[in-house]
Amino acid sequence: MDSLIGTIPDTWQATSLGAVCQVQAGPSRAAFGTAGSADTGLWMITPTCIQDGQLRDHGRIALSPERAKSICNHRLRTDDIVLTRIGESRRHALVDATRCGYYLGGACILLRPHPPGWPDEGPSVDARYLNHYLRLARVQHWMADEVGGVAVPVMSATRLQTLPLVLPPTSVQQDVASALDAFDAKIAAHQRILEATAELRDALAPALFTGAIPTPTTTGHPPRPT
């Protein structure tokens, strides 16, 4: 069977994002007014918070209790997906337990998978599977095409609901997500090694250039040929 991402087994399902997810745009600025600056423990996610497929606290906005109450239906839950709606590319990230209770920003869209069997024993999507599916090049191209041709591309929730979605059986979705999660963990580990090595290099370079750290030649012990 043909699909957006290629040929898939006939036993899999081809559906749309809106059939298995709540797709909700963030609140308008008029809904929450001017954000406060005090640390109230109530935070709003902005596109800046979405970095390298993860949610970060950098860029979050503090909300007053009154403002948070006015947008209570935009409060995030674990395994929600937050996606940017403005700009050329669509960045997204899965909400983890540490950011459960944050609020959706106006420049973002919420994707919340329906519970299994909702409605009428319909198909369901695993949040981790969906998170990886949205990274696929053909999916990213579809989203770019949907908002192309304008000065400021903006993805609407209504348009995003029509995104073609491939759904294998739930157990296969979980297997796919686990495999790609493992790759992400390895990438993150190597990235930390690269960052630590770069920091060490930058820290040692001035001392090497000034002779503060002896080299093998200055100590009379040249390095062995390799």
C-alpha positions as CSV (number, residue, x, y, z in Angstrom):
1,M,0.0,0.0,0.0
2,D,1.3,3.4,-0.9
3,S,1.7,6.2,1.7
4,L,3.3,9.5,2.2
5,I,6.5,7.9,3.4
6,G,6.6,5.0,0.9
7,T,5.1,1.6,0.4
8,I,3.9,0.0,3.6
9,P,2.4,-3.5,4.4
10,D,-1.2,-4.0,3.6
11,T,-1.9,-4.9,7.2
12,W,-0.9,-1.4,8.4
13,Q,-3.2,1.6,8.5
14,A,-3.0,4.9,6.6
15,T,-4.9,7.6,8.4
16,S,-4.5,11.3,9.3
17,L,-3.0,13.0,12.3
18,G,-6.4,14.5,13.3
19,A,-7.9,11.0,13.5
20,V,-5.7,9.9,16.3
21,C,-4.6,13.1,18.0
22,Q,-6.0,16.3,19.5
23,V,-4.4,19.0,17.5
24,Q,-4.6,22.4,19.2
25,A,-3.0,25.7,18.5
26,G,-1.6,27.8,21.4
27,P,-3.5,30.7,22.9
28,S,-3.5,34.1,21.3
29,R,-1.6,36.8,23.0
30,A,-4.9,38.4,23.9
31,A,-5.8,35.3,25.9
32,F,-2.8,35.5,28.3
33,G,-1.8,39.2,28.0
34,T,1.7,40.3,29.0
35,A,3.7,37.6,30.7
36,G,5.2,38.3,34.1
37,S,8.9,38.2,35.1
38,A,8.6,36.7,38.6
39,D,9.3,33.0,39.2
40,T,5.9,31.7,40.1
41,G,6.6,28.2,39.1
42,L,4.1,28.6,36.2
43,W,5.9,28.4,32.8
44,M,4.9,28.8,29.2
45,I,6.8,26.9,26.4
46,T,8.0,29.0,23.5
47,P,9.6,27.9,20.2
48,T,13.0,28.8,21.7
49,C,12.5,26.0,24.2
50,I,12.5,23.4,21.4
51,Q,16.2,22.6,20.7
52,D,17.6,19.5,19.1
53,G,14.4,17.6,19.5
54,Q,14.2,18.3,23.3
55,L,12.3,20.7,25.5
56,R,14.7,23.1,27.3
57,D,14.0,25.7,29.9
58,H,15.9,28.4,28.0
59,G,13.3,30.7,26.5
60,R,10.4,29.7,28.8
61,I,8.1,32.5,30.0
62,A,6.9,33.0,33.5
63,L,3.1,33.3,34.0
64,S,1.1,34.8,36.9
65,P,-1.4,32.6,38.5
66,E,-4.2,34.7,37.0
67,R,-2.8,34.3,33.4
68,A,-2.2,30.6,33.9
69,K,-5.8,30.1,35.0
70,S,-7.1,31.9,31.9
71,I,-5.3,29.3,29.6
72,C,-5.8,26.2,31.8
73,N,-7.0,24.2,28.8
74,H,-3.5,24.7,27.3
75,R,-1.7,23.0,30.2
76,L,0.7,20.3,29.0
77,R,0.8,16.6,30.0
78,T,3.5,14.0,29.8
79,D,3.7,12.5,26.3
80,D,2.2,15.5,24.6
81,I,4.1,16.8,21.6
82,V,4.8,20.5,21.2
83,L,5.5,21.7,17.6
84,T,6.4,25.1,16.3
85,R,3.9,26.7,14.0
86,I,5.7,29.8,12.7
87,G,8.7,29.8,10.3
88,E,10.2,27.7,7.5
89,S,10.7,24.5,9.6
90,R,8.7,22.6,12.1
91,R,10.6,21.8,15.2
92,H,9.0,19.6,17.8
93,A,9.6,17.8,21.1
94,L,8.0,15.3,23.4
95,V,6.9,16.6,26.8
96,D,8.6,14.6,29.7
97,A,7.6,14.4,33.3
98,T,9.8,17.3,34.3
99,R,7.8,19.7,32.1
100,C,4.4,18.3,32.7
101,G,2.2,21.2,33.9
102,Y,3.9,23.8,31.7
103,Y,1.7,25.8,29.4
104,L,1.5,25.8,25.6
105,G,2.8,29.0,24.0
106,G,0.9,30.9,21.3
107,A,3.5,30.2,18.6
108,C,3.2,26.4,19.2
109,I,0.8,23.6,18.4
110,L,-0.1,20.8,20.8
111,L,-0.4,17.2,19.6
112,R,-2.0,14.9,22.2
113,P,-2.6,11.3,21.2
114,H,-6.1,10.0,21.9
115,P,-6.3,7.1,24.4
116,P,-6.3,3.6,22.9
117,G,-9.7,2.7,21.5
118,W,-10.9,6.3,21.3
119,P,-13.4,6.6,19.8
120,D,-15.2,3.4,18.9
121,E,-12.2,1.2,19.1
122,G,-10.4,3.3,16.5
123,P,-6.7,3.3,15.7
124,S,-4.2,4.8,18.2
125,V,-0.7,6.2,18.0
126,D,2.1,5.8,20.4
127,A,3.5,9.2,21.4
128,R,7.1,8.2,21.0
129,Y,6.4,6.7,17.6
130,L,4.7,9.9,16.5
131,N,7.6,12.0,17.8
132,H,10.0,10.1,15.5
133,Y,7.5,10.0,12.6
134,L,7.4,13.8,12.5
135,R,11.2,13.8,12.0
136,L,11.0,11.9,8.7
137,A,12.2,13.9,5.7
138,R,9.0,13.3,3.7
139,V,6.8,14.4,6.6
140,Q,8.9,17.6,7.1
141,H,8.6,18.2,3.3
142,W,4.8,17.8,3.5
143,M,4.6,20.4,6.3
144,A,6.8,22.8,4.4
145,D,4.7,22.5,1.3
146,E,1.5,23.1,3.2
147,V,2.8,26.6,4.4
148,G,5.0,27.5,1.5
149,G,4.6,30.5,-0.8
150,V,4.0,33.1,1.9
151,A,6.3,35.7,3.6
152,V,5.7,34.3,7.1
153,P,4.8,30.6,7.0
154,V,2.3,29.7,9.7
155,M,1.0,26.1,10.2
156,S,-2.6,26.0,11.3
157,A,-4.0,23.3,13.5
158,T,-6.7,22.6,11.0
159,R,-4.1,22.0,8.2
160,L,-1.9,19.9,10.4
161,Q,-4.9,17.6,11.2
162,T,-4.7,16.4,7.6
163,L,-1.1,15.2,7.8
164,P,-1.0,11.6,6.4
165,L,0.0,9.2,9.1
166,V,1.2,5.6,8.9
167,L,0.1,3.3,11.7
168,P,1.5,-0.1,12.2
169,P,0.2,-2.3,15.0
170,T,0.8,-0.8,18.5
171,S,3.6,-3.4,19.3
172,V,5.4,-2.4,16.1
173,Q,5.0,1.3,16.9
174,Q,6.7,0.6,20.3
175,D,9.5,-1.4,18.7
176,V,10.2,1.4,16.2
177,A,10.2,4.0,18.9
178,S,12.5,2.0,21.1
179,A,15.0,1.4,18.3
180,L,15.1,5.1,17.4
181,D,15.2,6.1,21.1
182,A,18.4,3.9,21.4
183,F,20.0,5.7,18.5
184,D,19.1,9.1,20.1
185,A,20.7,8.0,23.3
186,K,23.9,7.1,21.6
187,I,23.9,10.3,19.6
188,A,23.4,12.3,22.9
189,A,26.2,10.4,24.6
190,H,28.6,11.1,21.7
191,Q,27.6,14.7,21.6
192,R,28.4,15.0,25.3
193,I,31.9,13.5,24.6
194,L,32.4,15.9,21.7
195,E,31.4,18.9,23.9
196,A,33.6,17.8,26.8
197,T,36.6,17.2,24.5
198,A,36.1,20.6,22.9
199,E,36.0,22.3,26.3
200,L,39.2,20.5,27.4
201,R,40.9,21.5,24.2
202,D,40.0,25.1,24.6
203,A,41.1,25.0,28.3
204,L,44.5,23.5,27.5
205,A,45.4,25.5,24.4
206,P,46.5,28.7,26.1
207,A,48.7,26.8,28.6
208,L,50.3,24.9,25.7
209,F,51.0,28.1,23.7
210,T,52.6,29.8,26.8
211,G,54.7,26.8,27.9
212,A,52.7,26.5,31.2
213,I,52.2,22.8,30.3
214,P,55.5,21.1,29.2
215,T,55.4,19.2,25.9
216,P,57.3,16.0,25.3
217,T,60.1,17.9,23.5
218,T,60.6,20.4,26.3
219,T,60.9,17.6,28.9
220,G,63.5,15.8,26.8
221,H,61.1,12.9,26.0
222,P,60.0,13.4,22.4
223,P,57.0,11.4,21.4
224,R,57.5,8.0,19.9
225,P,57.0,7.6,16.2
226,T,53.6,6.2,15.3
